[in-house]
C-alpha cells in the first residue's frame, strides 16, 4: 500500500511542477537525503513539499510555508516556516511508545523548518533543512527532520 501512496503523491508533485502557472524557475524539484529521504519540491520560494521514507521505516509527507525569507549573500537564502507532516506506518515501522500504545497507522504533526539554499547555478540549488516539530496525533511526541539535497529549477 505504501508504494501506491508514494507513487500517487509523487505524480501529484510532478504534475504541479509541470503546470504553466509555475514558469521561469518558480518551481524546483529534486531529491533530499536524510530523515526522511525522498523527493522535495519548492514553489515560488514560499511553499515546500516533500515525500520520503524515514529512518524509522515509515512514509512521510510534509508541506511547509516559509514565513521568513531572507538573503544572506548573493546566492544564499534562508527561510523559517511552519508546516505539517503526516506519517504513514506499516507493520515493519519502528513505532514510538505513544504510537504503539495508540495502535496508530498514521501520525500527524506540526513542523518548524529552518532551511538554507545555495544556488550552484541559475537552475540548480543545494539546500539543507532542520525541522523540529511535535506529533499531535495519536499522541504528543517530539520529532526532528533533517536533510541535505539538490533541486533543479524548472
C-alpha positions in Angstrom: 0.0 0.0 0.0 2.8 2.4 0.8 4.3 2.1 -2.7 0.9 3.1 -4.2 0.6 6.1 -1.9 4.2 7.1 -2.6 3.7 6.8 -6.4 0.4 8.7 -6.4 1.8 11.6 -4.3 5.0 11.8 -6.5 2.8 12.0 -9.6 0.8 14.8 -7.9 4.0 16.7 -7.1 5.4 16.4 -10.6 2.0 17.4 -12.1 2.0 20.5 -10.1 5.5 21.3 -11.2 4.5 20.9 -14.9 1.7 23.4 -14.8 2.2 26.6 -16.7 1.3 28.7 -13.7 4.8 28.0 -12.3 7.1 29.0 -15.0 10.6 30.7 -15.2 12.2 28.9 -12.2 9.3 29.3 -9.8 9.3 25.6 -9.2 12.2 23.5 -8.0 12.1 19.7 -7.9 14.7 17.4 -6.5 16.0 14.9 -4.0 16.7 15.2 -0.3 18.8 12.7 1.7 18.4 12.5 5.5 15.4 11.7 7.7 13.2 11.4 5.7 14.9 10.6 2.3 12.9 11.3 -0.8 11.7 13.9 -3.2 11.4 17.6 -2.5 9.7 20.5 -4.3 9.6 24.2 -3.7 7.0 26.5 -5.3 7.6 30.3 -5.7 10.2 30.3 -2.9 7.4 30.1 -0.4 5.9 26.6 -0.3 7.9 23.5 0.2 6.6 20.0 -0.3 8.3 16.6 0.5 7.6 12.9 0.3 10.1 10.4 1.6 10.9 7.3 3.6 12.1 7.9 7.1 14.7 6.0 9.1 12.0 4.8 11.4 10.6 2.9 8.4 7.5 4.9 7.6 6.3 7.1 4.7 6.3 10.8 5.4 4.6 13.6 3.5 5.2 17.2 4.6 4.4 20.7 3.4 5.7 23.9 4.8 5.0 27.6 4.2 8.0 29.9 4.7 7.1 32.9 6.7 10.6 34.4 6.9 12.6 34.6 3.6 15.9 36.4 3.8 19.1 36.6 1.7 22.4 36.1 3.5 24.6 36.6 0.5 24.1 36.9 -3.3 23.3 33.2 -3.8 22.4 32.1 -0.3 18.9 32.4 1.1 17.5 31.1 4.4 13.9 30.5 5.4 11.9 29.8 8.5 8.4 28.4 8.3 5.6 26.4 9.7 4.1 23.3 8.2 2.6 19.9 8.8 3.7 16.3 8.4 1.8 13.0 8.0 3.5 9.7 8.7 2.0 6.5 7.4 3.2 3.4 9.2 3.3 -0.2 8.2 3.8 -3.4 10.2 7.6 -3.1 10.0 7.7 0.5 11.3 9.7 1.4 14.4 6.9 3.0 16.4 7.4 5.3 19.4 5.8 4.3 22.7 2.9 6.7 22.0 2.2 5.2 18.6 2.3 1.6 20.0 0.0 2.5 22.8 -2.5 4.1 20.4 -2.1 1.3 17.8 -1.6 4.0 15.2 -1.5 3.6 11.4 -0.5 7.2 11.0 0.7 10.2 12.9 0.1 13.9 12.3 2.5 16.7 13.4 3.5 20.3 13.2 6.9 21.3 11.8 9.0 24.4 12.2 11.6 24.2 9.4 14.7 26.2 9.1 16.1 26.0 5.5 19.2 27.3 3.7 19.5 27.4 -0.1 22.6 27.9 -2.1 22.3 28.5 -5.9 25.1 26.4 -7.6 23.9 27.7 -11.0 20.9 29.6 -12.2 18.9 26.4 -12.2 20.5 24.1 -9.6 20.4 24.7 -5.9 21.8 22.9 -2.9 19.5 23.0 0.2 19.6 21.9 3.8 16.9 21.7 6.3 16.4 21.1 10.0 12.7 20.8 11.1 12.0 20.4 14.8 8.4 19.6 15.4 5.8 17.8 17.5 3.4 15.0 16.7 -0.1 15.9 17.9 -1.9 12.7 16.8 -2.3 10.0 18.0 -0.4 11.4 21.0 2.2 14.0 21.8 5.8 13.3 20.8 8.8 15.4 19.8 10.3 15.0 16.3 13.2 16.4 14.2 13.6 16.0 10.5 17.0 16.9 8.8 18.2 16.6 5.3 20.5 17.8 2.5 19.5 17.9 -1.1 19.7 19.2 -4.7 16.8 20.8 -6.6 16.5 21.8 -10.3 14.6 24.9 -11.1 12.1 24.4 -13.9 
